[in-house]
C-alpha cells in the first residue's frame, strides 16, 4: 500500500528553520508497531498521523522513540497540510487526540491552536537533572515537564547538558524546559528530552502550555511574544485565556513523499 506524507517546518515562514514534522495521511488504521517504525524511519522530531473517519480527524504523534500525549508543532503542521492540500470548507479544524479535542483556526497566514493550560507548581529538581546542567536554575516548576527559570537569555543560550548524567532519568513522556526573559521578546526557551534520539527539540509548542501561564503572571500580560532559541529557532505568539493557551504561528511545506508500506 502507498501513503502520502508531507514534511512541514512549523513556527516559521521559511524552510530549514522552525521545527520539522512529518504529516502522514492515513486511509485506514495501521498497527501501532508500524506507526512507530514509520516515525523512526522519518527521523524527524515528530511524525503526525491523521486518520479521517466519519468526518472526524483523529491525530496521533510519535517521536522516533515513543508516542506523545501532546505535540504543538506537529499539530500545527497537520492543520497546515489539511488547509493547504485538502478542500477544507471551514477555517477551523478540530482534532481528536490523546489530550482531548484540539482546535486549530486559520487566520490569514497564521494558525491558532487552542491547547490545555499546564501550569507548573514549585518543585525540587531531581539530582540527575541538576547535576547535568552547566548552569543551575533560580526557580524550578513541574507540570508534565520540568520548567527551569533563569535570569537572562545569555544563560539559556550558553547552557550545556551533560547527556551521560541527564539520560539517567526517565520523565516519559516529558522533558526539561529552560527559560528566561528575552532581549527582543517577552521570553525565550529551549527544550531537552532525556533518553531520546533527539536531545533538543527545535520548537516545542506543548512546552508553552506551561511557559505561558508562568510568564503571563510574572509579566502581568496575557499576550506574549516568545522565541525558542535552538539552533533552528522558532517564533510563537502565546495568549492566556481562562481555559486554554492560544498558540499562534506559521508553517511552510518542505516536501511531499509517497510511502510504500507492506501490510
HUMORA-V752114 format. One record per residue. RES is the residue in three letters. SS is DSSP state (@ for helix, = for strand, . for the rest). NEAR is the number of other C-alpha atoms within 8 Angstrom. Layout:
# HUMORA-V752114
RES_SS_NEAR / RES_SS_NEAR
This chain:
# HUMORA-V752114
UNK_._6 / UNK_=_7 / UNK_=_12 / UNK_=_11 / UNK_=_12 / UNK_=_13 / UNK_=_12 / UNK_=_14 / UNK_=_18 / UNK_=_19 / UNK_._14 / UNK_._15 / UNK_._8 / UNK_._8 / UNK_._10 / UNK_._6 / UNK_._11 / UNK_._15 / UNK_=_17 / UNK_=_14 / UNK_=_16 / UNK_=_15 / UNK_=_16 / UNK_=_12 / UNK_=_10 / UNK_=_11 / UNK_._7 / UNK_._5 / UNK_._6 / UNK_._6 / UNK_._6 / UNK_@_6 / UNK_@_6 / UNK_@_8 / UNK_@_10 / UNK_@_13 / UNK_@_9 / UNK_@_8 / UNK_@_14 / UNK_@_11 / UNK_@_7 / UNK_@_9 / UNK_._8 / UNK_._12 / UNK_._11 / UNK_=_14 / UNK_=_15 / UNK_=_15 / UNK_=_12 / UNK_=_13 / UNK_=_12 / UNK_=_10 / UNK_=_7 / UNK_._4 / UNK_._5 / UNK_=_9 / UNK_=_11 / UNK_=_12 / UNK_=_11 / UNK_=_11 / UNK_=_14 / UNK_=_14 / UNK_._14 / UNK_._15 / UNK_._9 / UNK_._8 / UNK_=_9 / UNK_=_10 / UNK_._9 / UNK_._9 / UNK_._12 / UNK_@_9 / UNK_@_14 / UNK_@_16 / UNK_@_9 / UNK_@_14 / UNK_@_15 / UNK_@_11 / UNK_@_11 / UNK_@_11 / UNK_@_12 / UNK_@_10 / UNK_@_11 / UNK_@_7 / UNK_@_6 / UNK_._7 / UNK_._7 / UNK_._7 / UNK_._4 / UNK_._5 / UNK_._9 / UNK_=_8 / UNK_=_9 / UNK_=_10 / UNK_=_11 / UNK_=_11 / UNK_=_12 / UNK_._7 / UNK_._7 / UNK_=_6 / UNK_=_8 / UNK_=_12 / UNK_=_11 / UNK_=_13 / UNK_=_10 / UNK_=_11 / UNK_=_8 / UNK_._4 / UNK_._6 / UNK_=_10 / UNK_=_14 / UNK_=_12 / UNK_=_13 / UNK_=_11 / UNK_=_12 / UNK_=_8 / UNK_._10 / UNK_._8 / UNK_._10 / UNK_._11 / UNK_=_7 / UNK_=_8 / UNK_._7 / UNK_._6 / UNK_._8 / UNK_._6 / UNK_@_6 / UNK_@_10 / UNK_@_11 / UNK_@_9 / UNK_@_9 / UNK_@_12 / UNK_=_11 / UNK_._9 / UNK_._7 / UNK_._6 / UNK_._8 / UNK_._8 / UNK_=_8 / UNK_=_13 / UNK_=_12 / UNK_=_11 / UNK_._11 / UNK_._8 / UNK_._11 / UNK_=_14 / UNK_=_15 / UNK_=_13 / UNK_=_11 / UNK_._13 / UNK_._8 / UNK_._9 / UNK_@_13 / UNK_@_6 / UNK_@_10 / UNK_@_14 / UNK_@_7 / UNK_@_6 / UNK_._9 / UNK_._7 / UNK_=_8 / UNK_._9 / UNK_@_8 / UNK_@_7 / UNK_@_10 / UNK_@_13 / UNK_._9 / UNK_._9 / UNK_._9 / UNK_._7 / UNK_._8 / UNK_._5 / UNK_._8 / UNK_._9 / UNK_._13 / UNK_=_11 / UNK_=_13 / UNK_=_12 / UNK_=_14 / UNK_=_13 / UNK_=_11 / UNK_._12 / UNK_._7 / UNK_._4 / UNK_._11 / UNK_._11 / UNK_=_14 / UNK_=_15 / UNK_=_13 / UNK_=_15 / UNK_=_14 / UNK_=_10 / UNK_._12 / UNK_._13 / UNK_._9 / UNK_._7 / UNK_._6 / UNK_._7 / UNK_._9 / UNK_=_9 / UNK_=_13 / UNK_._15 / UNK_._15 / UNK_._13 / UNK_._10 / UNK_._10 / UNK_._10 / UNK_@_11 / UNK_@_14 / UNK_@_14 / UNK_@_10 / UNK_@_13 / UNK_@_11 / UNK_@_10 / UNK_@_11 / UNK_@_13 / UNK_@_8 / UNK_@_6 / UNK_@_6 / UNK_._7 / UNK_._7 / UNK_._9 / UNK_=_9 / UNK_=_13 / UNK_=_11 / UNK_=_14 / UNK_=_13 / UNK_=_13 / UNK_._12 / UNK_._11 / UNK_._5 / UNK_._10 / UNK_._13 / UNK_=_16 / UNK_=_12 / UNK_=_11 / UNK_=_11 / UNK_=_15 / UNK_=_11 / UNK_=_12 / UNK_._8 / UNK_._4 / UNK_._6 / UNK_=_10 / UNK_=_16 / UNK_=_12 / UNK_=_14 / UNK_=_11 / UNK_=_14 / UNK_._11 / UNK_=_15 / UNK_=_12 / UNK_=_10 / UNK_=_9 / UNK_=_7 / UNK_=_8 / UNK_=_7 / UNK_=_8 / UNK_=_8 / UNK_=_7 / UNK_._7 / UNK_._4 / UNK_._3
